[in-house]
Amino acid sequence: MAQKIVAGNWKMNLNLNDAKALVQNVNQQNKREDVTVMMFPPALFVADVAAESNGIKVGTQNFYFEEKGAFTGEVAIDQIRSVGGEIALIGHSERRSIFGESDALLKQKVDAAVSAGFDFIFCCGEPLEIREAGTQEEYVKAQLEAALFHLPKEAVQDVVIAYEPVWAIGTGKTATSDQAEEMHAAIRSWIVDSYDQDTAEKVSILYGGSCNENNAKELFSCPNVDGGLIGGASLKADAFCAIIDSF
């Protein structure tokens, strides 16, 4: 059965003191043991946040697929792991659109994470023009087939997928619960087609796209929505914990 997950992507926000205060406040407020809580701080703060995590799974927003070498400005999985990081984001829409990360590069990152035994959340989702054209399912399926569905079943069972409609990220727009469920159900059906029903039921599929304390309960009530990848609302302990309590 898929685990319930609420993951906070802090993006390029907070200083070190604010980061420590946030994780401490979430720890004080959060009493849910049935929900897996994750935090993705800026890479500079992974060690400090992990030291305060108290059961929260702390990860990196980005990494490079090589083990080491002359890759100025990048971090390796082993470096993140050595300071307490346990998981990574791969394929976030901002990495795709702003930094030009291709499906081919994302496949290399996926393969590196699997080879290193490092957990990850794989992000997928369509921009506005694709949604308006009505071809969002074909678009997202192509993303998954290009970078994820080559993995063996045993590896896919441990993957978390985040569906993030790009048109809803940081815009204040949110997919309706019907739109979210439609895409999440489609993603799960593609896992069935590529692998089997048992594998599909083990994969957690999160919604990301202006999910907050006001709409999380409705979104999380959808049968195929197993939680959320939270942006702005993850920067405030009260809001983040309210989202955790939305299950």
Backbone hydrogen bonds in HBPLUS format (Angstrom, degrees):
<---DONOR---> <-ACCEPTOR-->    atom                        ^
c    i                          cat <-CA-CA->   ^        H-A-AA   ^      H-
h    n   atom  resd res      DA  || num        DHA   H-A  angle D-A-AA Bond
n    s   type  num  typ     dist DA aas  dist angle  dist       angle   num
A0002-ALA N   A0201-GLU O   2.82 MM 199  5.89 105.9  2.38 179.2 159.9     1
A0036-THR N   A0004-LYS O   2.82 MM  32  6.05 167.0  1.84 158.1 154.5     2
A0005-ILE N   A0226-ASP O   3.07 MM 221  6.47 157.7  2.12 150.3 157.4     3
A0228-GLY N   A0005-ILE O   3.05 MM 223  6.55 135.7  2.26 145.8 156.5     4
A0006-VAL N   A0036-THR O   2.97 MM  30  6.38 157.7  2.02 159.6 164.2     5
A0038-MET N   A0006-VAL O   2.98 MM  32  6.29 158.5  2.03 145.6 147.5     6
A0007-ALA N   A0228-GLY O   2.89 MM 221  6.22 172.4  1.89 167.4 169.8     7
A0230-ILE N   A0007-ALA O   2.66 MM 223  5.92 164.3  1.69 174.8 174.5     8
A0008-GLY N   A0038-MET O   2.86 MM  30  6.10 160.1  1.90 134.5 138.5     9
A0040-PHE N   A0008-GLY O   2.70 MM  32  5.93 151.6  1.78 177.9 171.8    10
A0009-ASN N   A0230-ILE O   2.73 MM 221  5.87 169.4  1.74 165.9 169.6    11
A0010-TRP N   A0040-PHE O   3.11 MM  30  5.93 155.4  2.17 133.5 141.2    12
A0019-ALA N   A0015-ASN O   2.89 MM   4  6.06 154.3  1.95 153.8 162.0    13
A0020-LYS N   A0016-LEU O   2.99 MM   4  6.24 164.0  2.02 155.1 157.7    14
A0021-ALA N   A0017-ASN O   3.01 MM   4  6.19 161.3  2.05 146.7 152.3    15
A0022-LEU N   A0018-ASP O   2.89 MM   4  6.05 153.3  1.96 146.8 153.8    16
A0023-VAL N   A0019-ALA O   3.18 MM   4  6.46 170.9  2.19 155.3 155.7    17
A0024-GLN N   A0020-LYS O   3.05 MM   4  6.18 157.3  2.11 148.5 155.4    18
A0025-ASN N   A0021-ALA O   2.91 MM   4  6.04 156.8  1.96 147.3 153.5    19
A0026-VAL N   A0022-LEU O   2.94 MM   4  6.17 158.8  1.98 154.0 159.8    20
A0027-ASN N   A0023-VAL O   3.03 MM   4  6.13 158.9  2.07 142.0 147.9    21
A0028-GLN N   A0024-GLN O   3.06 MM   4  6.31 149.2  2.16 143.0 151.0    22
A0029-GLN N   A0025-ASN O   3.05 MM   4  6.24 151.6  2.13 146.1 153.2    23
A0030-ASN N   A0026-VAL O   2.82 MM   4  5.70 165.1  1.84 159.1 162.5    24
A0057-LYS N   A0037-VAL O   2.90 MM  20  6.23 165.2  1.92 160.2 156.2    25
A0039-MET N   A0057-LYS O   2.93 MM  18  6.35 149.3  2.02 148.8 154.1    26
A0059-GLY N   A0039-MET O   2.89 MM  20  6.26 157.2  1.94 160.5 164.5    27
A0045-PHE N   A0042-PRO O   2.85 MM   3  5.65 152.9  1.93 126.5 133.7    28
A0046-VAL N   A0043-ALA O   3.31 MM   3  5.32 165.6  2.34 105.9 110.2    29
A0049-VAL N   A0045-PHE O   2.90 MM   4  6.01 168.7  1.91 165.2 168.5    30
A0050-ALA N   A0046-VAL O   2.84 MM   4  5.87 160.1  1.88 149.6 155.9    31
A0051-ALA N   A0047-ALA O   3.02 MM   4  6.17 146.0  2.14 140.2 149.1    32
A0052-GLU N   A0049-VAL O   3.03 MM   3  5.21 139.5  2.20 101.2 112.8    33
A0053-SER N   A0050-ALA O   3.17 MM   3  4.81 162.2  2.20 100.0 105.4    34
A0056-ILE N   A0053-SER O   3.11 MM   3  4.88 164.4  2.13 105.6 110.2    35
A0086-GLU N   A0058-VAL O   2.75 MM  28  5.90 165.6  1.77 166.3 169.8    36
A0060-THR N   A0087-ILE O   2.89 MM  27  6.48 144.7  2.02 151.7 157.0    37
A0089-LEU N   A0060-THR O   2.99 MM  29  6.47 144.0  2.12 159.3 170.0    38
A0064-TYR N   A0075-VAL O   2.83 MM  11  5.93 158.4  1.88 167.1 170.9    39
A0071-PHE N   A0069-GLY O   2.99 MM   2  5.75 130.7  2.24 107.1  92.4    40
A0074-GLU N   A0071-PHE O   3.05 MM   3  5.80 159.8  2.09 147.6 148.9    41
A0079-GLN N   A0076-ALA O   3.08 MM   3  5.24 123.8  2.41  99.6 113.7    42
A0080-ILE N   A0076-ALA O   3.10 MM   4  6.47 160.1  2.14 155.7 160.7    43
A0081-ARG N   A0077-ILE O   2.84 MM   4  6.07 167.3  1.85 159.8 163.8    44
A0082-SER N   A0078-ASP O   2.96 MM   4  5.99 147.5  2.06 137.2 145.5    45
A0083-VAL N   A0080-ILE O   3.22 MM   3  5.60 151.6  2.31 107.1 115.0    46
A0085-GLY N   A0080-ILE O   2.93 MM   5  5.11 150.9  2.02 149.2 139.8    47
A0084-GLY N   A0081-ARG O   3.09 MM   3  5.21 166.6  2.11 110.7 113.6    48
A0088-ALA N   A0119-ASP O   3.04 MM  31  6.48 136.1  2.24 126.3 137.9    49
A0121-ILE N   A0088-ALA O   2.81 MM  33  6.28 152.6  1.89 161.2 170.2    50
A0090-ILE N   A0121-ILE O   2.89 MM  31  6.06 152.8  1.97 171.7 164.7    51
A0123-CYS N   A0090-ILE O   2.84 MM  33  6.14 168.1  1.85 169.5 173.1    52
A0095-ARG N   A0092-HIS O   2.89 MM   3  5.31 128.0  2.16 110.6 124.5    53
A0096-ARG N   A0092-HIS O   3.03 MM   4  6.40 151.5  2.11 150.5 159.6    54
A0097-SER N   A0093-SER O   2.80 MM   4  5.95 172.4  1.80 153.9 155.6    55
A0098-ILE N   A0094-GLU O   2.97 MM   4  5.42 149.8  2.06 129.1 138.4    56
A0101-GLU N   A0095-ARG O   3.17 MM   6  5.89 167.2  2.19 137.1 136.9    57
A0106-LEU N   A0102-SER O   2.95 MM   4  6.22 162.3  1.98 152.3 157.6    58
A0107-LYS N   A0103-ASP O   2.89 MM   4  6.10 148.5  1.99 145.4 153.5    59
A0108-GLN N   A0104-ALA O   3.23 MM   4  6.54 149.6  2.33 138.9 146.2    60
A0108-GLN N   A0105-LEU O   3.04 MM   3  5.09 116.8  2.46  95.2 110.6    61
A0109-LYS N   A0105-LEU O   2.99 MM   4  6.40 148.6  2.09 147.2 156.4    62
A0110-VAL N   A0106-LEU O   2.85 MM   4  6.12 160.2  1.89 151.3 156.7    63
A0111-ASP N   A0107-LYS O   2.90 MM   4  6.12 166.4  1.92 151.2 154.6    64
A0112-ALA N   A0108-GLN O   2.94 MM   4  6.09 151.6  2.02 140.7 148.7    65
A0113-ALA N   A0109-LYS O   2.92 MM   4  6.16 159.7  1.96 152.4 157.3    66
A0114-VAL N   A0110-VAL O   2.97 MM   4  6.22 166.7  1.99 157.1 160.4    67
A0115-SER N   A0111-ASP O   2.92 MM   4  6.01 162.5  1.95 146.4 151.8    68
A0116-ALA N   A0112-ALA O   2.98 MM   4  6.11 144.3  2.11 141.1 150.5    69
A0118-PHE N   A0113-ALA O   2.84 MM   5  4.91 173.6  1.85 150.4 149.8    70
A0117-GLY N   A0114-VAL O   3.09 MM   3  5.02 153.3  2.16  99.9 108.2    71
A0160-VAL N   A0120-PHE O   3.44 MM  40  6.56 162.8  2.47 157.9 158.4    72
A0122-PHE N   A0160-VAL O   2.77 MM  38  6.25 157.5  1.82 163.4 163.4    73
A0162-ALA N   A0122-PHE O   2.84 MM  40  6.00 163.4  1.86 143.0 145.3    74
A0124-CYS N   A0162-ALA O   2.94 MM  38  6.31 153.4  2.01 168.1 169.2    75
A0164-GLU N   A0124-CYS O   2.74 MM  40  5.97 170.3  1.75 163.3 166.8    76
A0166-VAL N   A0126-GLU O   2.88 MM  40  5.58 131.8  2.11 127.9 140.5    77
A0130-ILE N   A0127-PRO O   3.19 MM   3  5.58 128.9  2.46 106.7 119.0    78
A0131-ARG N   A0127-PRO O   3.15 MM   4  6.49 160.1  2.19 153.3 159.4    79
A0132-GLU N   A0128-LEU O   2.84 MM   4  6.10 163.2  1.87 159.9 164.4    80
A0133-ALA N   A0129-GLU O   3.07 MM   4  6.11 135.2  2.28 129.2 140.4    81
A0135-THR N   A0130-ILE O   3.22 MM   5  5.64 152.9  2.29 159.5 157.5    82
A0134-GLY N   A0131-ARG O   3.04 MM   3  5.11 148.7  2.14 100.0 109.9    83
A0139-TYR N   A0135-THR O   3.09 MM   4  6.30 158.7  2.14 152.7 159.3    84
A0140-VAL N   A0136-GLN O   2.99 MM   4  6.12 171.1  2.00 153.4 154.8    85
A0141-LYS N   A0137-GLU O   2.96 MM   4  5.97 160.8  2.00 147.7 153.9    86
A0142-ALA N   A0138-GLU O   3.05 MM   4  6.14 151.5  2.14 139.9 147.0    87
A0143-GLN N   A0139-TYR O   3.18 MM   4  6.54 147.1  2.29 141.5 150.1    88
A0144-LEU N   A0140-VAL O   3.07 MM   4  6.41 159.8  2.12 153.6 158.0    89
A0145-GLU N   A0141-LYS O   2.88 MM   4  6.10 161.0  1.92 152.6 158.3    90
A0146-ALA N   A0142-ALA O   2.97 MM   4  5.97 147.9  2.08 141.7 149.6    91
A0147-ALA N   A0143-GLN O   3.28 MM   4  6.41 148.6  2.38 144.2 150.4    92
A0148-LEU N   A0144-LEU O   2.84 MM   4  5.15 150.0  1.93 144.1 149.4    93
A0149-PHE N   A0144-LEU O   2.97 MM   5  6.04 158.7  2.01 147.9 151.2    94
A0151-LEU N   A0148-LEU O   3.12 MM   3  6.08 172.4  2.13 130.8 132.9    95
A0155-ALA N   A0152-PRO O   3.03 MM   3  5.54 134.0  2.24 112.2 123.6    96
A0156-VAL N   A0152-PRO O   3.15 MM   4  6.47 160.0  2.19 154.6 160.7    97
A0157-GLN N   A0153-LYS O   3.10 MM   4  6.27 153.2  2.18 157.7 162.7    98
A0158-ASP N   A0155-ALA O   3.19 MM   3  5.72 151.5  2.27 111.4 118.7    99
A0159-VAL N   A0156-VAL O   2.98 MM   3  5.12 161.7  2.01 111.2 117.3   100
A0161-ILE N   A0204-SER O   2.96 MM  43  6.32 165.3  1.98 166.6 168.9   101
A0206-LEU N   A0161-ILE O   2.71 MM  45  6.16 159.2  1.76 157.7 162.0   102
A0163-TYR N   A0206-LEU O   2.78 MM  43  6.08 159.0  1.83 169.8 163.2   103
A0208-GLY N   A0163-TYR O   2.84 MM  45  5.90 157.3  1.89 152.4 147.9   104
A0168-ALA N   A0165-PRO O   2.85 MM   3  5.53 163.9  1.87 124.0 129.3   105
A0169-ILE N   A0166-VAL O   3.24 MM   3  5.40 172.0  2.25 111.1 113.5   106
A0180-ALA N   A0176-THR O   2.88 MM   4  6.16 165.4  1.90 159.9 163.7   107
A0181-GLU N   A0177-SER O   2.91 MM   4  5.98 167.0  1.92 146.0 150.1   108
A0182-GLU N   A0178-ASP O   2.93 MM   4  6.01 156.8  1.98 144.6 151.3   109
A0183-MET N   A0179-GLN O   3.19 MM   4  6.43 161.7  2.23 147.7 151.0   110
A0184-HIS N   A0180-ALA O   2.89 MM   4  6.09 164.9  1.91 156.9 162.0   111
A0185-ALA N   A0181-GLU O   2.81 MM   4  5.81 161.1  1.84 149.9 155.1   112
A0186-ALA N   A0182-GLU O   3.07 MM   4  6.22 148.4  2.18 135.8 144.6   113
A0187-ILE N   A0183-MET O   2.91 MM   4  6.18 159.7  1.95 150.5 155.4   114
A0188-ARG N   A0184-HIS O   2.97 MM   4  6.24 160.9  2.01 148.2 153.2   115
A0189-SER N   A0185-ALA O   2.93 MM   4  6.12 150.3  2.02 142.7 151.2   116
A0190-TRP N   A0186-ALA O   2.95 MM   4  6.25 145.4  2.07 147.6 156.8   117
A0191-ILE N   A0187-ILE O   3.11 MM   4  6.46 145.6  2.23 144.6 153.6   118
A0192-VAL N   A0188-ARG O   3.06 MM   4  6.41 152.1  2.14 144.7 152.1   119
A0193-ASP N   A0189-SER O   2.94 MM   4  6.23 158.1  1.98 144.8 150.6   120
A0194-SER N   A0190-TRP O   2.88 MM   4  6.02 152.8  1.95 144.3 151.4   121
A0195-TYR N   A0191-ILE O   2.74 MM   4  5.65 144.6  1.86 144.6 154.0   122
A0200-ALA N   A0196-ASP O   3.11 MM   4  6.40 162.4  2.14 150.8 155.9   123
A0201-GLU N   A0197-GLN O   2.98 MM   4  6.22 150.3  2.07 152.2 159.5   124
A0202-LYS N   A0199-THR O   3.06 MM   3  5.29 143.9  2.19 104.0 114.7   125
A0226-ASP N   A0205-ILE O   2.90 MM  21  5.40 166.2  1.92 155.7 155.3   126
A0207-TYR N   A0227-GLY O   2.90 MM  20  6.30 161.1  1.94 138.1 139.3   127
A0229-LEU N   A0207-TYR O   2.93 MM  22  5.98 153.0  2.01 125.5 132.2   128
A0215-ASN N   A0212-ASN O   3.30 MM   3  5.69 139.9  2.47 107.1 116.4   129
A0216-ALA N   A0212-ASN O   2.97 MM   4  5.68 138.1  2.15 159.1 167.4   130
A0219-LEU N   A0215-ASN O   3.13 MM   4  6.36 167.4  2.14 156.4 160.3   131
A0220-PHE N   A0216-ALA O   2.74 MM   4  5.82 167.2  1.76 160.6 164.0   132
A0221-SER N   A0217-LYS O   3.13 MM   4  6.17 121.3  2.49 134.3 147.2   133
A0221-SER N   A0218-GLU O   3.27 MM   3  5.24 144.3  2.41  95.5 105.7   134
A0222-CYS N   A0219-LEU O   3.17 MM   3  5.74 164.4  2.19 113.9 118.8   135
A0225-VAL N   A0222-CYS O   3.18 MM   3  5.37 169.1  2.20 114.2 117.5   136
A0234-SER N   A0231-GLY O   2.90 MM   3  5.61 159.6  1.94 123.6 130.5   137
A0235-LEU N   A0232-GLY O   3.17 MM   3  5.75 168.2  2.18 118.8 121.7   138
A0240-PHE N   A0236-LYS O   2.90 MM   4  6.06 169.0  1.92 163.2 166.9   139
A0241-CYS N   A0237-ALA O   2.90 MM   4  5.95 164.9  1.92 153.0 156.9   140
A0242-ALA N   A0238-ASP O   3.00 MM   4  6.13 145.5  2.12 140.5 150.4   141
A0243-ILE N   A0239-ALA O   3.03 MM   4  6.33 145.8  2.15 144.9 153.7   142
A0244-ILE N   A0240-PHE O   3.04 MM   4  6.41 154.7  2.11 144.9 151.8   143
A0245-ASP N   A0241-CYS O   2.96 MM   4  6.19 149.4  2.05 141.9 150.0   144
A0246-SER N   A0243-ILE O   2.96 MM   3  5.01 159.1  2.00 106.1 112.0   145
